[in-house]
Amino acid sequence: MGTQIVLARILGPEQYGLFAIAAVVIGFSGFFSDVGIAYGLIQKQDVSAHDLRFVFTWQLIIGTLVSAAIVLLSGPIAAFFGEAKAQEIVSVLAVVCLLNALMAPAQNMLKRELNIRRIQLANIAGYVGGYVAVGVPLALSGAAVWALVASWIVQVSITLLILYAGVRHPLQPLFWFVGGGQLMRYGGTVLITNITNWVIGNIERVVIGRYFASREIGLYATSYNLINGPVSSLLGVVQPVFFSAASRIADQRERLVEVYLGIVALTALVVLPLFASVSAVADTLVLALYGAKWVEAGVLLSPLSLAIPLLLFWGLTTPLLWIGGAPEREFRVQLPMALLWVAISWAAAQHSLEAVAWSVVLLFALRFALIFFAARQLLPISFAGLWRACRGGLLLAMICASIAAASDGWLRAEGLPAFVRLLIDAALAAAVYLLLLMKLPGIIPGHCGELLTRLAARCPAPLGCWLGRLPVMG
């Protein structure tokens, strides 16, 4: 995140807006290049060399076709967004679709094996190699948006190499075999669902790109990425691990629900207070991190910070449908949501950029509610159980956000600079959070007990001892 802040300070909103247009296009196209068949490797009981060869072959074929299509359509894409400068950027970044497609078999095999360390190593090395070693020097040399373009390509290339080195699956082509149909059908279902989810998660950026200038696109994209980046990275690791681990207890319905509620409760205790506090001091945070040229992003960051925890809860709930053998149920739930998302985003864009940001809060809440309701059709989960899991985090969120807002208002009146205000706001909110976590009865629900015990055993001694002393409800 520090590197992104440095790049944002150097480049400014307009350059980030140009990059954001291309990122939306590549993100959408990536679903077609990935297809979804590689994800089927996670849920198979046994994976053979034929499975891996078949998946890799079709990832290569489709990734190449999609990348070529993006290059051919880059002109109309740039015209749609009203930004001629985006054409060359989109064309160059088309290679990212192919690289991501080639990465999918190794990445999903590592997720299947719960080899999270290798995945984290690849992601960190890719980010450092791309954005730190390449992006910052290029930005300082005046490369403008091309610093971000080069960073992304280098990042994906390094990540691909490290992931493949951890699996070394066969590369010989295999166009068809007896199990290919099953992988294709599963991949098709995942593809349609993922495209629907992409529409839900990104359509407001398309609308913003269509109706607003590149500067406004940059303000929105940077605000969203600031909070979405860490959450998406966390979800990208936790969701497949939860899916893989929970698949092993799929026939123990009560146990599965208990594990799910425990994860949700622990997530609520950590995430809700953090993002509520960010929302309360969004203006100060933007000014302290990005500088005066980004100050208009504060009114966008505030609502987006409230929306992003709902994305995490949704991501933790969808594996329940996959485990229940009903991935198509997610699609049936999400399709009307996607259509509603398009309509509301378009309507909000007619008013202001801030209205679009606030509409995202409502839409994320509806999305989580619908997917949770669908999960209730398969498993014995109640809304009362969800409330009991989340109420501690909600209470901490309200208290911490109030403390941060009051502190920031007083410090602003005293004339303190933004960075100093942010440090004091964070210190006060964190101190109150830790005190309440330790002393307030019933703040940690019983669902968290087993998870905290396992987490404490894996942490260094001081942190593990502290986690072990937290008061969990009986």
TARABEL-V844530 format. One record per residue. RES is the residue in one letter. PHI is phi in radians with two decimals (999 if undefined). Layout:
res=RES phi=PHI
res=RES phi=PHI
This chain:
res=M phi=999
res=G phi=-1.05
res=T phi=-1.15
res=Q phi=-1.10
res=I phi=-1.14
res=V phi=-1.06
res=L phi=-1.10
res=A phi=-1.12
res=R phi=-1.12
res=I phi=-1.29
res=L phi=-1.54
res=G phi=1.50
res=P phi=-1.11
res=E phi=-1.13
res=Q phi=-1.15
res=Y phi=-1.17
res=G phi=-1.15
res=L phi=-1.07
res=F phi=-1.14
res=A phi=-1.10
res=I phi=-1.05
res=A phi=-1.13
res=A phi=-1.11
res=V phi=-1.11
res=V phi=-1.12
res=I phi=-1.18
res=G phi=-1.07
res=F phi=-1.19
res=S phi=-1.14
res=G phi=-1.04
res=F phi=-1.14
res=F phi=-1.27
res=S phi=-1.25
res=D phi=-1.42
res=V phi=1.14
res=G phi=2.00
res=I phi=-1.18
res=A phi=-1.16
res=Y phi=-1.16
res=G phi=-1.13
res=L phi=-1.12
res=I phi=-1.17
res=Q phi=-1.55
res=K phi=-1.26
res=Q phi=-1.13
res=D phi=-2.32
res=V phi=-1.95
res=S phi=-1.73
res=A phi=-1.09
res=H phi=-1.11
res=D phi=-0.99
res=L phi=-1.17
res=R phi=-1.13
res=F phi=-1.10
res=V phi=-1.10
res=F phi=-1.08
res=T phi=-1.03
res=W phi=-1.31
res=Q phi=-1.09
res=L phi=-1.13
res=I phi=-1.10
res=I phi=-1.24
res=G phi=-1.05
res=T phi=-1.15
res=L phi=-1.11
res=V phi=-1.16
res=S phi=-1.06
res=A phi=-1.13
res=A phi=-1.11
res=I phi=-1.10
res=V phi=-1.06
res=L phi=-1.14
res=L phi=-1.71
res=S phi=-1.08
res=G phi=-1.11
res=P phi=-1.03
res=I phi=-1.10
res=A phi=-1.09
res=A phi=-1.14
res=F phi=-1.04
res=F phi=-1.48
res=G phi=1.16
res=E phi=-2.42
res=A phi=-1.07
res=K phi=-1.12
res=A phi=-1.31
res=Q phi=-1.06
res=E phi=-1.16
res=I phi=-1.12
res=V phi=-1.08
res=S phi=-1.07
res=V phi=-1.19
res=L phi=-1.30
res=A phi=-1.00
res=V phi=-1.11
res=V phi=-1.08
res=C phi=-1.07
res=L phi=-1.14
res=L phi=-1.09
res=N phi=-1.14
res=A phi=-1.11
res=L phi=-1.21
res=M phi=-1.29
res=A phi=-1.00
res=P phi=-1.04
res=A phi=-1.14
res=Q phi=-1.08
res=N phi=-1.30
res=M phi=-1.17
res=L phi=-1.17
res=K phi=-1.14
res=R phi=-1.05
res=E phi=-1.47
res=L phi=1.02
res=N phi=-1.52
res=I phi=-1.21
res=R phi=-1.05
res=R phi=-1.12
res=I phi=-1.11
res=Q phi=-1.12
res=L phi=-1.04
res=A phi=-1.11
res=N phi=-1.14
res=I phi=-1.17
res=A phi=-1.09
res=G phi=-1.10
res=Y phi=-1.16
res=V phi=-1.10
res=G phi=-1.12
res=G phi=-1.38
res=Y phi=-1.53
res=V phi=-1.43
res=A phi=-1.33
res=V phi=-1.93
res=G phi=-1.10
res=V phi=-1.10
res=P phi=-1.02
res=L phi=-1.14
res=A phi=-1.09
res=L phi=-1.16
res=S phi=-1.48
res=G phi=1.64
res=A phi=-1.30
res=A phi=0.99
res=V phi=-1.12
res=W phi=-1.19
res=A phi=-1.11
res=L phi=-1.25
res=V phi=-1.08
res=A phi=-1.10
res=S phi=-1.04
res=W phi=-1.13
res=I phi=-1.12
res=V phi=-1.14
res=Q phi=-1.02
res=V phi=-1.14
res=S phi=-1.12
res=I phi=-1.12
res=T phi=-1.06
res=L phi=-1.01
res=L phi=-1.12
res=I phi=-1.23
res=L phi=-1.13
res=Y phi=-1.12
res=A phi=-1.09
res=G phi=-1.44
res=V phi=-2.13
res=R phi=0.92
res=H phi=-1.26
res=P phi=-1.12
res=L phi=-1.91
res=Q phi=-1.14
res=P phi=-1.18
res=L phi=-2.58
res=F phi=-1.46
res=W phi=-2.83
res=F phi=-2.73
res=V phi=-1.08
res=G phi=-1.62
res=G phi=-1.14
res=G phi=-1.07
res=Q phi=-1.11
res=L phi=-1.12
res=M phi=-1.15
res=R phi=-1.12
res=Y phi=-1.09
res=G phi=-1.10
res=G phi=-1.10
res=T phi=-1.11
res=V phi=-1.12
res=L phi=-1.05
res=I phi=-1.08
res=T phi=-1.12
res=N phi=-1.15
res=I phi=-1.12
res=T phi=-1.06
res=N phi=-1.12
res=W phi=-1.12
res=V phi=-0.99
res=I phi=-1.12
res=G phi=-1.49
res=N phi=-2.33
res=I phi=-1.09
res=E phi=-1.14
res=R phi=-1.23
res=V phi=-1.09
res=V phi=-1.09
res=I phi=-1.08
res=G phi=-1.10
res=R phi=-1.34
res=Y phi=-1.86
res=F phi=-2.17
res=A phi=-1.30
res=S phi=-1.08
res=R phi=-1.08
res=E phi=-1.16
res=I phi=-1.07
res=G phi=-1.11
res=L phi=-1.08
res=Y phi=-1.19
res=A phi=-1.09
res=T phi=-1.22
res=S phi=-1.07
res=Y phi=-1.15
res=N phi=-1.18
res=L phi=-1.00
res=I phi=-1.73
res=N phi=-1.35
res=G phi=-0.98
res=P phi=-1.08
res=V phi=-1.18
res=S phi=-1.15
res=S phi=-1.11
res=L phi=-1.10
res=L phi=-1.15
res=G phi=-1.09
res=V phi=-1.60
res=V phi=-1.23
res=Q phi=-1.07
res=P phi=-1.13
res=V phi=-1.14
res=F phi=-1.07
res=F phi=-1.07
res=S phi=-1.17
res=A phi=-1.19
res=A phi=-1.22
res=S phi=-1.05
res=R phi=-1.34
res=I phi=-2.09
res=A phi=-1.04
res=D phi=-1.48
res=Q phi=-1.81
res=R phi=-1.06
res=E phi=-1.12
res=R phi=-1.12
res=L phi=-1.09
res=V phi=-1.09
res=E phi=-1.08
res=V phi=-1.13
res=Y phi=-1.04
res=L phi=-1.13
res=G phi=-1.12
res=I phi=-1.14
res=V phi=-1.10
res=A phi=-1.10
res=L phi=-1.13
res=T phi=-1.09
res=A phi=-1.07
res=L phi=-1.11
res=V phi=-1.62
res=V phi=-1.41
res=L phi=-1.07
res=P phi=-1.08
res=L phi=-1.10
res=F phi=-1.34
res=A phi=-1.14
res=S phi=-1.18
res=V phi=-1.04
res=S phi=-1.06
res=A phi=-1.19
res=V phi=-2.16
res=A phi=-1.04
res=D phi=-1.04
res=T phi=-1.13
res=L phi=-1.07
res=V phi=-1.10
res=L phi=-1.11
res=A phi=-1.22
res=L phi=-1.50
res=Y phi=-1.83
res=G phi=1.66
res=A phi=-1.13
res=K phi=-1.18
res=W phi=-1.86
res=V phi=-1.04
res=E phi=-1.18
res=A phi=-1.31
res=G phi=-1.04
res=V phi=-1.23
res=L phi=-1.57
res=L phi=-1.13
res=S phi=-1.05
res=P phi=-1.21
res=L phi=-1.11
res=S phi=-1.16
res=L phi=-1.35
res=A phi=-1.40
res=I phi=-1.14
res=P phi=-1.07
res=L phi=-1.16
res=L phi=-1.10
res=L phi=-1.15
res=F phi=-1.13
res=W phi=-1.06
res=G phi=-1.12
res=L phi=-1.38
res=T phi=-1.60
res=T phi=-1.03
res=P phi=-1.05
res=L phi=-1.10
res=L phi=-1.27
res=W phi=-1.15
res=I phi=-1.12
res=G phi=-1.30
res=G phi=1.30
res=A phi=-2.33
res=P phi=-1.09
res=E phi=-1.19
res=R phi=-1.14
res=E phi=-1.06
res=F phi=-1.09
res=R phi=-1.11
res=V phi=-1.31
res=Q phi=-1.38
res=L phi=-1.04
res=P phi=-1.09
res=M phi=-1.13
res=A phi=-1.12
res=L phi=-1.12
res=L phi=-1.11
res=W phi=-1.06
res=V phi=-1.06
res=A phi=-1.12
res=I phi=-1.22
res=S phi=-1.10
res=W phi=-1.11
res=A phi=-1.11
res=A phi=-1.15
res=A phi=-1.15
res=Q phi=-1.24
res=H phi=-1.72
res=S phi=-2.94
res=L phi=-1.16
res=E phi=-1.12
res=A phi=-1.10
res=V phi=-1.09
res=A phi=-1.10
res=W phi=-1.22
res=S phi=-1.13
res=V phi=-1.13
res=V phi=-1.05
res=L phi=-1.07
res=L phi=-1.21
res=F phi=-1.13
res=A phi=-1.14
res=L phi=-1.12
res=R phi=-1.10
res=F phi=-1.13
res=A phi=-1.08
res=L phi=-1.17
res=I phi=-1.25
res=F phi=-1.19
res=F phi=-1.09
res=A phi=-1.14
res=A phi=-1.14
res=R phi=-1.14
res=Q phi=-1.28
res=L phi=-1.87
res=L phi=-2.32
res=P phi=-1.38
res=I phi=-1.89
res=S phi=-1.99
res=F phi=-1.14
res=A phi=-1.12
res=G phi=-1.13
res=L phi=-1.12
res=W phi=-1.07
res=R phi=-1.10
res=A phi=-1.25
res=C phi=-1.75
res=R phi=-1.11
res=G phi=-1.09
res=G phi=-1.12
res=L phi=-1.13
res=L phi=-1.11
res=L phi=-1.08
res=A phi=-1.10
res=M phi=-1.12
res=I phi=-1.19
res=C phi=-1.12
res=A phi=-1.13
res=S phi=-1.12
res=I phi=-1.08
res=A phi=-1.10
res=A phi=-1.14
res=A phi=-1.11
res=S phi=-1.07
res=D phi=-1.15
res=G phi=-1.08
res=W phi=-1.17
res=L phi=-1.19
res=R phi=-1.12
res=A phi=-1.11
res=E phi=-1.40
res=G phi=1.45
res=L phi=-1.28
res=P phi=-1.14
res=A phi=-1.04
res=F phi=-1.15
res=V phi=-1.15
res=R phi=-1.02
res=L phi=-1.09
res=L phi=-1.09
res=I phi=-1.20
res=D phi=-0.99
res=A phi=-1.13
res=A phi=-1.13
res=L phi=-1.14
res=A phi=-1.10
res=A phi=-1.15
res=A phi=-1.11
res=V phi=-1.13
res=Y phi=-1.03
res=L phi=-1.14
res=L phi=-1.11
res=L phi=-1.17
res=L phi=-1.08
res=M phi=-1.46
res=K phi=-1.95
res=L phi=-1.41
res=P phi=-1.11
res=G phi=1.33
res=I phi=-1.28
res=I phi=-1.84
res=P phi=-1.20
res=G phi=-1.06
res=H phi=-1.00
res=C phi=-1.43
res=G phi=-0.94
res=E phi=-1.14
res=L phi=-1.12
res=L phi=-1.12
res=T phi=-1.09
res=R phi=-1.17
res=L phi=-1.14
res=A phi=-1.07
res=A phi=-1.20
res=R phi=-1.65
res=C phi=-1.57
res=P phi=-0.99
res=A phi=-0.88
res=P phi=-1.06
res=L phi=-1.18
res=G phi=-1.07
res=C phi=-1.12
res=W phi=-1.13
res=L phi=-1.09
res=G phi=-1.17
res=R phi=-1.60
res=L phi=-1.12
res=P phi=-1.37
res=V phi=-1.72
res=M phi=-1.08
res=G phi=-1.31
